[in-house]
């Protein structure tokens, strides 16, 4: 078991520190765990809401509206489920010592990018190249 890393409440990773030191890793681990907890809480509320709304609605328009809302809610939950999987993958990368490094180039991903998108696996440059290649293939 690893020793607990002290992290002040106002801590923010800084470029002046060694990249992915214990404090930065702990910062991103907590950020990811909090995000996951929020998503799981949302999911629990959705499931409760869907169970509550399985009532018989006589008006066709109201029933159609309710079904549309449910379909949208389920799509949102599916996106969140995929997001939880990405969060879990990021937590594994932290444990494996691979977090914060671009999958494509092996270069560090900027702290700003990781702070904004802690599940990022590509540096900004590699992500932009990836998106350009996707756009070219979509336009074919």
C-alpha positions in Angstrom: 0.0 0.0 0.0 1.4 3.4 -0.9 1.8 6.2 1.6 -0.9 8.9 1.6 0.2 11.9 -0.4 -0.6 15.3 1.2 -2.4 17.6 -1.1 -3.5 21.1 0.0 -7.0 22.0 -1.1 -5.7 24.8 -3.3 -3.1 22.6 -5.1 -2.8 22.9 -8.8 -0.2 21.1 -10.9 2.5 23.5 -12.1 4.9 23.3 -15.0 7.8 24.1 -12.6 7.4 20.7 -10.8 8.8 17.4 -12.0 6.2 16.0 -14.5 3.8 13.5 -13.0 5.3 13.6 -9.5 3.4 12.0 -6.6 1.4 15.2 -6.0 0.3 15.6 -9.6 -0.7 12.0 -9.8 -2.7 12.2 -6.6 -4.3 15.4 -7.9 -5.4 13.7 -11.1 -6.4 10.5 -9.3 -8.8 12.5 -7.0 -10.1 14.6 -9.9 -11.0 11.4 -11.8 -12.5 9.6 -8.7 -14.7 12.7 -8.0 -15.8 12.9 -11.6 -16.6 9.2 -11.6 -18.6 9.5 -8.3 -20.6 12.4 -9.8 -21.4 10.3 -12.9 -22.4 7.3 -10.8 -24.7 9.5 -8.6 -26.3 10.8 -11.8 -26.9 7.3 -13.0 -28.5 6.2 -9.7 -30.9 9.2 -10.0 -31.7 8.3 -13.6 -32.5 4.7 -12.8 -34.8 5.8 -9.9 -36.4 8.3 -12.2 -37.0 5.7 -15.0 -38.5 3.3 -12.5 -40.8 6.0 -11.2 -41.9 7.0 -14.7 -43.0 3.5 -15.8 -46.7 4.5 -15.5 -49.4 4.1 -18.0 -50.1 7.5 -19.7 -53.4 7.5 -21.6 -52.7 10.6 -23.8 -50.8 9.5 -26.9 -48.9 12.8 -27.2 -47.9 12.7 -23.5 -46.8 9.1 -23.9 -44.7 9.9 -27.0 -43.1 12.9 -25.2 -42.3 10.6 -22.2 -40.8 8.0 -24.4 -38.7 10.6 -26.2 -37.4 11.9 -22.8 -36.6 8.3 -21.7 -34.7 7.6 -24.9 -32.7 10.8 -24.6 -32.0 9.9 -20.9 -30.8 6.4 -21.9 -28.5 7.8 -24.6 -27.0 10.2 -22.1 -26.5 7.4 -19.6 -24.8 5.3 -22.3 -22.4 8.2 -23.0 -21.7 8.5 -19.3 -21.1 4.7 -19.1 -18.5 5.0 -21.8 -17.0 8.0 -19.9 -16.8 6.0 -16.7 -14.9 3.3 -18.7 -12.4 6.0 -19.9 -12.0 7.3 -16.3 -11.3 3.8 -15.1 -8.7 3.4 -17.9 -7.1 6.7 -16.8 -6.9 5.5 -13.2 -5.2 2.3 -14.4 -2.7 4.4 -16.3 -2.0 6.3 -13.1 -1.4 3.0 -11.3 0.8 1.7 -14.2 2.9 4.9 -14.3 1.7 5.7 -17.9 -0.7 8.6 -17.1 0.0 12.0 -18.6 2.0 10.7 -21.6 0.7 10.7 -25.2 -0.2 7.2 -26.5 1.1 8.1 -29.9 4.3 10.0 -29.3 5.2 9.1 -25.7 5.6 12.9 -25.0 4.1 14.5 -21.9 0.5 15.8 -22.4 0.3 19.4 -21.2 -0.9 19.9 -17.6 -3.5 22.4 -18.9 -5.0 19.8 -21.2 -5.0 17.1 -18.5 -6.7 19.5 -16.1 -9.4 20.3 -18.7 -9.7 16.7 -19.9 -8.2 14.3 -17.4 -9.0 11.3 -19.6 -6.9 12.6 -22.5 -4.6 10.0 -24.0 -3.1 12.1 -26.8 -1.2 15.4 -26.7 -3.0 18.3 -28.3 -0.8 18.0 -31.4 -1.4 14.3 -31.7 -5.2 14.8 -31.1 -5.3 17.5 -33.8 -3.5 15.2 -36.3 -5.9 12.4 -35.4 -9.0 14.7 -36.0 -7.6 15.9 -39.3 -7.1 12.2 -40.5 -10.7 11.4 -39.3 -12.0 14.4 -41.3 -10.2 13.4 -44.4 -11.7 9.9 -44.2 -15.2 11.2 -43.5 -14.9 13.5 -46.5 -14.0 10.6 -48.8 
